[in-house]
Amino acid sequence: MSRILVAYASKHRATAEIAEAVANELRQAGDDVDCLSAEQVDGLDAYDAAVIGSAVYMKRWRPEARRLLKRHAKELAARPLWVFSSGPFGEKPDPSWSEPPRMIKHAEHLGVRDRVVFGGRLPLEPTNFLERAMVRDCPPDKRDLRDWDEIRDWARGISRTLEPAARLPTKSSGR
């Protein structure tokens, strides 16, 4: 059993819901998982692996997710790491807006094992003019493009990858 951190940065809970689905899938596979917002993460000493996700706005991850990657870079580089982005929506999402190039380069430098972009969801309760316009102009069937089967499959792939040989020894294991 591994201890896995699933951390996320979410503005309207859509990315948080993805992180929770990933965490639940890992738990079902027998792993011990903490699912926390990025700003709640104090350190990674207690974890064998990490999954970090963020909503993407204007080709950028949320600031709290970017800070997590920078602040804990050394710890993340020392353990298996996966990242996901969430955000494309609409009739024809533009893939160039889905993955922030600088964040991807940083994650690759840390040795990310896999990265993925999941469809996003428009705010359920838009709070400003831009959000209201996006919701108004987007067909209802395109407002939530999260593919829950794809999300769960990705999480199961993480669990399969974390075979005993790939896991970090823990302080309590005596290895």
Salt bridges, closest charged atoms under 4 A:
GLU17 OE1 - ARG121 NH2 3.70
GLU17 OE1 - ARG146 NH1 2.49
GLU20 OE2 - ARG13 NH2 2.80
GLU25 OE2 - ARG156 NH1 2.90
ASP31 OD1 - ARG167 NH1 3.04
ASP32 OD2 - ARG3 NH1 2.89
ASP34 OD2 - ARG3 NH2 2.92
GLU64 OE2 - ARG62 NE 3.43
GLU75 OE1 - HIS72 ND1 2.59
GLU99 OE2 - ARG115 NE 2.80
GLU108 OE2 - ARG115 NH1 2.81
GLU131 OE2 - LYS11 NZ 3.60
GLU131 OE2 - HIS12 NE2 2.79
ASP137 OD1 - ARG136 NE 3.19
ASP144 OD2 - ARG146 NH2 2.75
ASP149 OD1 - ARG152 NH2 3.03
ASP153 OD1 - ARG156 NH2 2.15
